[in-house]
């Protein structure tokens, strides 16, 4: 199987809105954003579990067509750990230690097939693998500058039954691997931190999938991480590591396990921050500009451009014309806020409820 992400067959006048992933546990800061069709719906959740020392963050997002079956899901990163000696032999495959499963490294397609897909679709009737293969230039398609970091990029295609209909779904993963040596009383132990830094899937009822492929890739390639939230993430990981090191110094029950876990925290943190930096650099370097030709007719867009306004769907007044800033918010009382920053959220620190307004549908 060799998926063709360049087969972009979306409608040229398809309108897109912006979805923000909000980190409620850090004062409502926007963690990241992505685009989705304006007539679809989107939802997301960012969760921190500070008992999972190695990787306490779980982020999930979905964009779906409420009038059809098409959907894109951004799945949480799946991270694993393995030791060449010592603790690796005391854990069953998949058994978790502070949130990280112990699992011997395996090819990316096998990991998707044996661990990831059963985790998310294992209860679907008739689930079967219908194809798998490498995906050339997947980072480029997602506008990720890897900076020399090598990943194994794969796709696994499945079919299953849902609500009496046959569905097709493609799971995409970017697998990384990092070896971290540990020198202890027993000599050197090599710890391997590995897994998927990016996981997402496209799904639709069979017969509707290929027509939506271009839209799927538009959504998948539009993800941007907020630099301000990157700093919050780095600070949180540093605090977790400091607390863990304090436990280590105080005489943690198993010194070798503690040292290995401290290595895992550092390695996973470095890997995630590197991924964030690569995404930001790619976004800055990308010369691709999605102009308003996808949102309005050329004549209407030019007329609004001349007058310095654009028409938006106002949830309180039907529609309204605002200045030509990129993002517009309303509180329902005739007051508006405007910004060109996709990460701007006026609800932070406000006692009012602000709602983002989308471009008017044609």
N, C-alpha and C positions, 0 to 999 in steps of 0.2 A: 504494500500500500504506500502511495506517495502523494499525500494531500497537496493540493495546489492552492496555496494561499493567495496567489496573484490573480486568481479568477474572481475579479471584483465585479459582480453583476447587480449591485444595488441600483436603485433608481437615482438618477442624477438630481432630482428635486427632493430627495428625502431629507426631512428636517431632523436635527438632533438637539437634544437637551443635555444638561450637565448634572451629574449626580455626585454628591459629596459624601465621603465616608467620614463620619463624625466620631471622634474619640471622646466619649462621654466621661471616661475616667480621668481625663486630663482637661477638664473645663471646657469641653465642647470644641476643641481644636479640630480643624479639618485635617485628616490624615492623608487623604489622597482624593483624586477625582477621576471620573471617566465619562465619556459621552455615550448616549444611547438614543434610539429613535424617539422623537417627541410624542408619538402615539403609543409608546410602550410604557412600562412601569419599571422602577428600579428600587431595590432595597439593599441594605447592608448592615453589618454589625461588626464592631471592633471591641474585642474583649481582652482584658489582661487577667492572668492568673499567676500571681507572684509566687505560688508554691512550685510552679514549673521553672526551676532555676535556669535550665538550659535555654529555653525559648518560651517566655511567658505570654507571647502575643498570639492571638488568633483573630484573623480578619477574613470575613466572608462577604461577598457581594453577588447580586444577581440582577440581570436585566431581562425582562420577558415581555412577550406580546400577549396582552390580556384577551385579545380577540383571536388568537391562534395558538400554536404550540411552540413557536420558536423561543429559545432562551440561551443566554450566555451566563455561565457561572464562573466566578473567580473563587477558587477553593483555597483554604488555608495552606500555607507552606507545610510540607511534610518533611520532617527532619529525623534522621536516625543516627545511631552511634554504634561503633564496634571496637573491641579491643583485641589486639593480636594475642595477648596473654592475659591471665588473671581474671578480671571480672567478667569478661565475655563468656566464660565457660559456666558461670553461675546463673545466667539468665536464659530463659527460653526465648526463642525468636519472637519479637514483638512485645516482650514484657517491658513495661515502662519503668524508668528510674527518674523520678522528678520530672515527668512529662516527656522524656525522650525515650522512644522504643529502642531496645538493643536489637540490631538486625545486621547480619553479614551483608556487605555490599553485593549488589547484583545489577545486571543490566537494567537500564531505565524502563524498557518495555515490559520486562518481567515484573518490575516493582509496581508499575501501574496495574498490570493484570492480576497480580497475586495479592496486593495490599491496598492500593488506592481505590480502584474501581469496586472491589467487594465492600469496602468501607462505606462508599457513598451510594452504590446501586445494588448491593448484594441482595436486597429484598425484592427486586423487580422480577416478575415472572418471565421465564424464558430468556434470561440474560445469557448472552453468548458473545464471544469475541469474533468479529468478522474480518479483522485486518489490523496490522500494525506496521510501523516503519519509521525510519528517521525522517526528520523534517528539515530540509536544507534551508539555511538562512532564517531560522525562526527568530533569533534575536533582532536581526535587521527588520523583520516584519513587525516586531513589537517596538521598534525604535529604541533598543537597548544597546548601548556601547559596552561591550564586555571587558574592554581594557586588557585583553590578553587572557582572561580567565576562560578556560575551556569547559563547555557543558555538553552533555549528551542530550540532544533534543529529539523527542519522539512524539508520535501520535498513536493512540490505540482506538480503534473504532468498534463500537458495540451496538447490539440491537436488543431490545426487550419490549415487553408489553406493559402498557400503562393505561388504565381506564378503558381497556378493551381495544386500544389502538397500538399499532406497531411503531416504535420510536427508533430513531437513529441518534447516536451521540458519539462525538469525537472528543477524547481526552488528550490534552497537550501538556507536556511536562518538560522543564529544563532542569536536568539533573547535574549537580555538582558533587565534588568529592574533595576532602581536604584531610591530609594526614598530619597529626600533631604528636610529636614524640614526648614521652613522659619518662623521666629518669628517677627511679625510686630505689628502695632497698633491694629489689629483685633485678635491678638492671633497667634497661630501656624497654618500655612498653609502647607500642605504636597504637594510638587512638585514631580511628577514622570517623570523621564527621561527614555525613553525606545526606543527600536527599534532593528535594525539588524546591528550588528558590522561586519558581513560578509554576503554578498549576491552574489550568482553566479548561472549560469544556463548552462545546456547542451542541445543542440538541434541538430536535424538531420531529414531528410526525413524519414517517417515511413518505417521501413524495414531495415534502415541503422543504427539505433540508438544503438541497443544492441551490434553490432560488434565494435562500437567505444567507449564503456563504459570504458574500461581500459585506453585508451588514454585520455579520458576526466578527469579521476581521477588523472592521472599522471600530467596533466597540473594544475589542481586545487590544488594539494598538493605541488607544487614546488614554491609557492610564498615566497619570502624573502624580508623583509623591510630593507632598508639601515640605519644603526645606525646614520650616519651623518645626514641623512634627518630627522630622528626622533628628533634630537636636533633642527633643523630648524623649524620643526612643533611646538615643545614646545615653542620656543622663539616667534614665530608668535602669538600663542594663548595667551601667557603672555602679549604681547604688546596690543593685542585686548582687553583683560580684563582690562589692565591699562587705556586705552583710555575710555572704557566704565565706569569704576569707576570714572574717572575724570568728565564725563558727570553727573554721579549720584551726586557727590559732588557739582557740579555747579548748582544743582536744576533741575534735569531731570523732564519732564512734569508729569510723573506718577511714584512716588517713589516706590510704591509697585511693579509695573511692572518691573522697573529697577532692584530692588533687586532680583526678581525672575529670571530675565534674567542673572544677574551676577552669581547666583547659577547654572543656566543651563550651562553657559560657563565653569565654573569650573568642573562640573560633567561630561560633555561631553568630555572635555579635559582629565580628569583623566581616563575615560573609554577607550578613544582611545589610550592613552599612555600605559595603562595596556595591551591592546590588542597587541600593538607593542612589548612590553617586553615579553609577552607570546610567540609570534611568534619567537622572537630571541632566547629565551631559548630553545624552542623546536628544532630549527634548530641546535643549538650547541649540544644538548643532543642526537639528532637522530644519530643512528649508521648506517643508511641506506646509502649505497654508490652505486650510479648508475655507474657501471664500463663501460669500452669501449666495452664490449661485445654487447651492444645495438647499437653500431655505426659502427663497422667494423667486418670483419671476424677475428677469433682468430689468425690466422697465420699472417695476415697483421698487426694487432694491435701489436702483439709481435715483429715483425720485426721493426716497427717504434719505439717501446719502447726501443729496444736494441740500436737503433741509436739516440735516444733522439729527435725524430722529429715526426710531424704528418702532414698529407696532408689536406689542407683546400681549399675550393672554393674561388678563388680570383676573385672578380668582374672585375678586370682590365686585369689579365693575365691567366684566365681560372682556374688554380690551382697552388699551390705552397706548398713547404714544409717549415714548421716553427719549432722552438724549441717546446718542449712539455709543454709550458705554456698552461693554459686552455682557454684563450681568446686572439684573435689576431686581430689587426686593421691595415688597410692600407690607405695611402693617394693617391694611384694611381701613385706615382712618384718613386716607388721602395723602399719606406721607410715603415717600420713596427714598431708597438709598441705591446708589449706583457704584459699580466698580469694574475695573478691567482685570482684577485679580481673581482667578478661579477658586482660590482658597479663602476668600473673604466671607465671613459669616457674621452678620450684624446681631445675631442672637447671643453672641458671646458678650457677657457683661450687661445685657439689656434686660429690662423688665417687660419689654413688649415682645410680641410674637411676630417675627418677620418671615415672610414666605417668598421664595424665589419665583420670578415670573419667567415663563418660557416664550420664545419667539412665536408670534401668531401663526397658527397653522393655515396653510392656503386652502 
